[in-house]
Amino acid sequence: MPLIRSVSGLRATTTDGALSEEVVARHVRAFELLQGEGAVAVGHDGRQGSAAIAEQVCSVLCAAGRTVIELGCVPTPTVALVVERNRLAGGVVVTASHNGAEWNGLKFLDADGTFLAPSRIAELWALADRNVFSAYAQKGSVVRHTDPIGEHLAALEAVPLIAELRRSGKCSSMRIVIDAVNASGSHALPFLVEWLGATPIRLFCDGSGIFPHPPEPLPEHLEALTSATATAGATLGVAVDPDADRLVLVHERGQPISEEKTIVLAVEALLRKQPGGTVVVNASTTAEVEHVAARYQGRVLRSAVGEANVVALMRACNAAIGGEGSGGVILPACHYGRDSLVGTALILALRGALSSHEWDARTLQSPFAMEKRKRSWQGDFATLRAALLRELSNGAQIWEGDGLRLQWQDQWLHVRPSNTEPIVRLIAESPTAEQTAALLDRAEQILATFAA
């Protein structure tokens, strides 16, 4: 499998040698050359093989004269937060995010703790491909961070809404079942839940890096969590991906809650305390965000898919909160990065503020029916986009900032090539499941005709 490089970083399969030591070394060296002076934080997601790659990353950075702040197995948002709060030169996270066990990769963080901007990541790829690096006379050193999760919680404590939740004692009766796929959230999520005053119930939190199910937190992968949440009489079930930047929920009765609801609930948690704020989500995120924002006099802006793109627009408009419908929540008051710890805290704050009836309505009901599909794709997307425009764009608002998004009065369709996999993603939303499926069926018919 060839390397997949995008604004989300680098990913490759490990079973066929695609992510070789040479590939890791030249990309880390290229990153080191791009960054200004200072230390670099390194963490990894806990999947099997990540610790060894992280050790190589540290060695490459040290050989280039850098001081390395080693964080060990921690969530990607923890690395981002440490970089931002300590004004480091940048950070490297060894992770393939939600990809399966045969994948691994590297995420690169700039000095502000966010992913490298598209222009800078393109420069990194060019430097890595040129593969011409000078030798360094002086070696750096590795410093082990003593408590990265503690630093993460200290940042959460500085958010008034979260500090208020902690003081209120509203979490004391809550029981939270946690599926961290035995990866980087295995320690961080239970620690957070205890810190908030609730009781964690550890389901897959052994930190072994052995995934008990496919690691993307989709409903079809969360059967054990849905069962455990219902039988334990828990308040909520939470699931994260291996690097714990995405958060997905399970209702107390064992019903999966749409991953789109994570950002919807987090937005409501914040805007009910800070009405009138600006929200930024990506072009594939549910329109329910607009409904919630309108309830609290907020406005919603949309960016291209990808955390770097969401953050860039958030900064440009001074957004109060943002994120992505895949389960990512970004709260600038803590730091500019998708963060499952932030998302969990905000959603528990909302749960503590609502009656059971209100909570059920928020989590189990929606004015829209969304469906997501994906199909293998390695062709020329521009040609596919032209075909979709010819056949489907009548009466639609057209947005081509990321693939193709068509918006009609009561429905929308977004078709885009993935940043991280050799696939095309098709996402649609309308008032009914039948209407949504029909729209996607039509798009897939065009895709099949073109592919043929």
C-alpha positions, -999 to +999 in steps of 0.1 A: +000+000+000+015+034-009+019+062+017-012+083+023-003+119+030-028+146+037-035+175+061-041+148+087-005+136+084+010+104+071-004+068+072+007+035+058+004-002+064+030-019+085+024-054+073+040-048+039+069-026+050+053+006+036+060+024+069+097+016+070+123+031+093+136+050+063+102+065+056+098+075+093+133+090+095+131+113+065+096+126+073+107+134+109+139+150+097+118+171+072+095+181+101+124+191+123+138+213+095+105+231+092+101+240+128+116+269+147+139+265+177+128+247+208+118+213+221+095+188+204+069+167+221+065+131+211+036+108+220+020+076+206-015+061+205-008+027+222-015+004+193+010-024+189+042-012+173+036+025+181+060+026+210+089+013+189+082+039+162+079+067+188+114+056+201+127+060+166+111+094+162+128+105+195+162+092+182+159+110+149+150+143+167+178+139+192+203+132+163+192+165+148+200+183+181+165+186+194+154+183+230+125+158+230+096+159+256+085+123+257+049+118+267+045+081+262+011+066+254-013+095+255-042+109+234-033+130+205-051+160+221-028+157+251+003+161+229-013+191+212-022+207+245+013+202+259+028+218+228+005+248+229+007+254+267+045+250+269+053+269+237+072+241+222+085+240+186+060+213+177+050+178+182+049+143+166+022+117+174+027+081+162-008+071+153-031+059+125-061+074+143-092+052+136-075+030+110-071-007+117-043-026+135-023-031+102-019+007+099+003+033+116+015+067+108+026+102+120+007+133+129+027+166+129+018+194+152+029+230+147+042+253+175+006+263+183-004+227+189-025+224+158-018+203+126+005+219+101-014+242+077-019+228+042+009+249+027+033+238+055+024+201+053+030+203+015+064+218+022+071+189+046+063+163+020+085+180-005+115+181+019+109+144+028+109+134-009+141+154-016+157+135+013+188+157+015+197+164+051+228+178+067+245+161+096+244+177+131+274+180+154+255+182+187+229+157+199+198+166+218+183+148+248+151+131+258+131+144+288+102+124+301+071+144+310+061+133+345+023+138+342+009+148+308-027+138+317-024+159+348-015+189+326-044+181+304-068+182+334-053+214+346-062+230+313-098+217+316-100+231+351-093+266+336-126+263+315-153+279+337-181+255+325-160+225+334-147+239+367-184+246+376-194+210+367-166+197+389-176+218+419-213+212+415-211+175+424-236+167+396-214+139+384-213+121+417-242+097+408-230+091+373-215+059+361-197+060+328-187+029+308-155+034+288-143+017+256-108+030+248-100+001+224-072-007+249-052+023+234-043+058+244-075+066+262-072+037+285-058+058+314-069+093+304-106+087+301-111+069+334-089+095+351-110+123+337-143+106+348-130+102+383-116+137+383-151+150+375-165+130+404-182+102+384-175+065+385-157+050+355-165+014+344-135+002+324-146-020+295-116-020+271-090+000+289-061-023+295-036-003+275-023-034+256-028-019+222-047-050+212-080-038+196-110-059+208-130-048+177-124-026+147-111+006+162-133+032+144-160+040+170-190+032+147-223+016+161-215-017+144-183-019+163-197-011+197-219-041+206-199-048+238-202-012+249-240-010+242-245-042+262-223-032+291-239+003+294-274-012+296-265-040+320-244-018+343-272+008+348-247+034+336-255+070+328-236+069+296-212+048+275-183+065+258-161+052+230-129+067+215-106+058+187-070+047+193-056+082+197-087+095+216-095+126+196-129+113+185-158+106+209-189+085+204-217+079+229-241+052+240-274+059+257-280+045+291-305+020+276-278+006+254-288+025+222-259+039+201-261+076+198-251+089+163-215+101+162-229+134+148-246+140+181-213+144+199-206+179+184-244+188+186-245+181+223-211+198+230-223+229+211-255+230+232-235+226+264-214+256+256-240+279+240-266+275+268-239+291+290-225+314+263-253+323+239-246+341+207-213+324+200-199+314+166-196+276+158-174+261+131-180+226+117-169+209+085-190+205+054-200+169+062-214+177+097-251+174+104-273+205+099-287+199+134-258+220+146-275+250+129-308+241+147-291+241+181-271+272+175-302+291+164-318+281+197-291+301+215-287+329+190-255+315+176-242+313+140-226+284+122-198+285+096-185+255+076-150+246+065-134+218+045-131+185+062-099+181+083-090+194+117-065+219+103-092+234+081-117+236+109-092+252+133-081+278+106-116+290+102-123+289+140-093+312+145-103+335+117-138+341+131-129+337+168-153+308+172-164+297+207-165+260+198-161+238+167-155+203+155-165+176+131-194+152+129-171+122+132-170+128+170-145+156+172-150+185+196-126+216+196-129+241+225-104+270+222-108+279+259-089+246+265-068+243+233-073+242+195-076+205+188-102+177+186-103+163+222-124+135+236-117+146+271-131+180+264-161+165+246-168+141+275-167+169+301-190+192+281-215+164+274-216+154+311-222+190+319-252+190+296-265+157+310-263+172+345-284+202+334-312+184+316-341+162+328-342+126+316-369+135+292-349+164+277-318+142+275-336+115+256-350+140+232-315+155+226-298+121+221-323+098+205-343+121+183-332+142+153-350+164+127-327+149+100-317+114+088-281+112+078-264+083+060-227+078+053-212+056+027-178+049+013-165+033-018-130+024-030-115+051-052-081+059-066-092+077-098-094+113-109-119+130-086-122+160-109-138+139-136-162+123-111-171+158-097-179+170-132-203+140-137-220+146-104-225+183-113-240+174-147-265+150-132-274+164-098-267+201-094-301+214-106-314+239-081-286+233-056-261+256-040-227+244-051-196+244-029-164+229-042-141+238-013-136+201-004-148+176-030-184+186-040-212+197-017-247+202-031-272+220-008-310+221-016-337+235+006-342+205+028-313+181+019-276+181+011-251+157-004-213+158+001-190+136-020-153+139-014-121+118-016-108+108+018-078+125+033-066+092+050-078+063+029-081+053-008-118+058-008-146+083-017-169+093+011-206+100+003-227+117+030-262+130+027-289+143+050-326+150+046-358+149+067-363+111+061-341+081+058-358+071+025-351+105+009-315+104+021-310+069+007-325+079-026-300+108-029-271+085-021-283+058-044-284+083-073-248+095-065-236+059-063-252+051-097-231+080-112-200+067-094-205+032-107-211+044-143-180+065-141-159+038-126-170+013-152 
